[in-house]
Amino acid sequence: MKAVVFDIGNVLIQWDPHLAWLDEMGSREAVAEFLTRIDFQDRNLRADGGENFTDLASELDDAEDRRRLGVYVERYAITVPHKIEGTWQVLYRLKEQGTPVHAITNWSAETWPVGVGAHPELGDVFGVTVVSGQERLLKPQPKIFHRLCERAGLAPENCIFIDDGLHNVEGARAVGMDGIHFTTPQALEGALIERGLL
């Protein structure tokens, strides 16, 4: 039997880091300028790989930038406000018919508990959940896909991996998994129907 392995951010849960500072800074443009200035994308990826935001903030020269990044974890819940309902419907259909569902997510070890607090389903819907910050491994590194397979008792060729990042899908394919590049819940449903999973 095939198992379906989900990414979480922007597949099952909307994530928008701008929201952490929008009320304080007043506009998405102002927040975007701040995120660019501190190279948030790179620092966030480092956090996903196991670093903590206090240390990442301490590297910044500007005191206000340090303060802002330093409060990110406590504000994290407002950056993940909504479930992507159509994807959840697909996930629950898979579970109802007995298909194993698992998850691999690039997510900080610090913010993961906050995300689960905001969306408790994340804590119990999957058979196995591999969180990059806890493992100190990142998609698309081969080891993170093998870690999921080891824990779930699966061979890569028996996994279908879904991610909104094409580079992560290609990483999954490189270790032998089937891969679906997520764009919309409707397109995902169609791809799973094509594979005989729905």
C-alpha positions in Angstrom: 0.0 0.0 0.0 1.2 3.5 -0.8 1.5 6.1 2.0 1.0 9.8 1.5 3.5 12.2 3.1 2.5 15.8 3.4 4.5 19.0 3.8 2.5 21.3 6.2 3.3 25.0 5.7 1.3 26.4 2.7 0.0 22.9 2.0 -2.2 22.3 5.0 -1.6 25.5 7.0 -1.2 29.0 5.6 2.0 30.7 6.8 2.6 34.4 6.4 5.5 35.7 8.5 4.6 39.3 7.7 1.7 39.0 10.1 4.1 38.8 13.1 4.9 42.5 12.7 2.1 43.9 10.6 0.3 45.5 13.6 3.5 47.2 14.8 4.9 48.3 11.4 1.6 49.3 9.8 2.0 47.9 6.3 3.1 44.8 4.4 5.6 47.0 2.5 7.3 48.1 5.8 7.4 44.5 7.0 8.8 43.3 3.7 11.6 45.9 3.9 12.5 44.6 7.4 12.4 41.0 6.3 14.7 41.7 3.3 17.0 43.8 5.5 17.6 41.0 8.0 17.6 38.3 5.3 14.7 36.6 7.1 14.4 33.8 4.6 17.9 32.6 5.3 17.6 33.0 9.1 14.3 31.3 9.1 15.8 28.3 7.2 18.6 28.2 9.7 16.0 28.0 12.5 14.3 25.2 10.5 17.6 23.5 10.6 17.8 23.6 14.4 19.2 27.1 15.3 17.2 29.3 17.7 15.8 32.7 17.0 17.5 34.4 20.0 20.9 33.5 18.6 19.8 34.5 15.1 18.6 37.9 16.4 21.8 38.5 18.3 23.7 38.5 15.0 21.9 41.7 13.8 23.6 45.0 14.1 20.5 47.2 14.6 19.0 47.1 18.1 15.4 47.5 16.8 15.9 44.7 14.2 17.2 42.5 17.0 14.2 43.2 19.2 11.8 42.5 16.4 13.3 39.2 15.4 13.6 38.3 19.1 9.8 38.4 19.6 9.1 36.3 16.5 8.5 33.0 18.4 6.0 34.6 20.9 4.1 36.1 18.0 4.3 33.0 15.8 0.7 31.8 16.2 -0.6 34.8 14.3 1.5 33.9 11.3 -0.4 30.6 10.9 -4.0 31.8 11.0 -5.8 29.5 8.7 -6.0 25.9 7.6 -6.1 25.2 3.8 -9.5 23.4 4.1 -9.4 21.7 0.7 -6.2 19.9 1.5 -7.5 18.8 4.9 -10.5 17.3 3.1 -8.2 15.3 0.9 -6.2 14.2 3.9 -9.2 13.0 5.8 -10.5 11.2 2.8 -7.2 9.3 2.6 -7.3 8.4 6.2 -11.0 7.3 6.0 -10.1 4.8 3.3 -7.1 3.5 5.3 -4.2 5.2 3.5 -1.3 5.9 5.9 -0.6 9.6 6.1 2.7 11.1 7.4 4.4 14.5 7.4 7.8 16.0 6.8 8.0 19.7 7.5 10.8 22.3 7.5 9.7 23.9 10.8 11.7 25.4 13.7 11.8 23.3 16.9 10.8 26.5 18.7 7.8 27.4 16.6 6.5 23.9 16.0 4.8 23.6 19.5 3.2 27.1 18.9 1.9 25.8 15.5 0.4 22.7 17.1 -1.1 24.9 19.8 -2.8 27.0 17.1 -3.9 23.9 15.1 -4.1 20.9 17.5 -4.9 18.5 14.6 -1.3 18.7 13.6 -0.4 16.8 16.8 -2.4 13.7 16.1 -3.5 13.4 12.5 -0.2 11.9 11.1 1.2 8.5 11.7 4.8 9.9 11.8 5.8 13.5 11.8 9.4 14.5 11.0 10.1 18.2 12.1 13.3 19.5 10.6 14.2 21.7 13.6 14.0 18.8 15.9 16.0 16.5 13.7 18.5 19.2 12.6 17.9 18.1 9.0 16.3 20.1 6.2 14.4 19.2 3.1 15.5 18.5 0.5 18.4 16.7 2.2 18.1 12.9 1.5 18.5 12.0 5.2 15.3 13.7 6.2 13.3 11.6 3.7 15.1 8.4 4.9 14.4 9.4 8.5 10.6 9.4 7.8 10.9 6.0 6.0 12.8 4.5 8.9 10.3 5.6 11.5 7.2 4.7 9.4 8.6 1.4 8.3 8.3 2.3 4.6 10.4 2.0 1.5 10.8 5.3 -0.4 9.1 3.8 -3.4 6.0 3.3 -1.4 5.7 7.0 -0.5 4.0 9.8 -2.4 5.4 13.1 -1.1 3.5 16.4 -1.5 5.2 19.8 -1.1 4.6 23.4 -2.4 8.4 23.7 -2.9 9.4 22.1 -6.2 13.0 21.7 -5.0 11.7 19.6 -2.1 9.6 17.4 -4.4 12.7 16.9 -6.5 14.6 15.9 -3.4 12.0 13.3 -2.5 12.1 11.9 -6.1 15.9 11.7 -5.9 15.6 9.2 -3.0 12.9 7.1 -4.8 9.6 8.6 -3.7 6.9 9.7 -6.0 6.4 13.5 -5.8 3.5 15.9 -6.3 4.2 19.6 -6.5 1.3 21.2 -4.6 -0.4 24.2 -6.2 -4.1 23.9 -5.1 -6.2 21.4 -3.3 -8.1 20.7 -6.5 -4.9 19.9 -8.4 -3.7 17.7 -5.6 -7.0 15.8 -5.6 -6.6 15.2 -9.3 -3.0 14.0 -9.0 -4.0 11.5 -6.3 -7.0 10.3 -8.4 -4.6 9.8 -11.3 -2.5 7.6 -9.0 -5.5 5.6 -7.9 -5.3 6.9 -4.3 -8.7 8.6 -4.3 
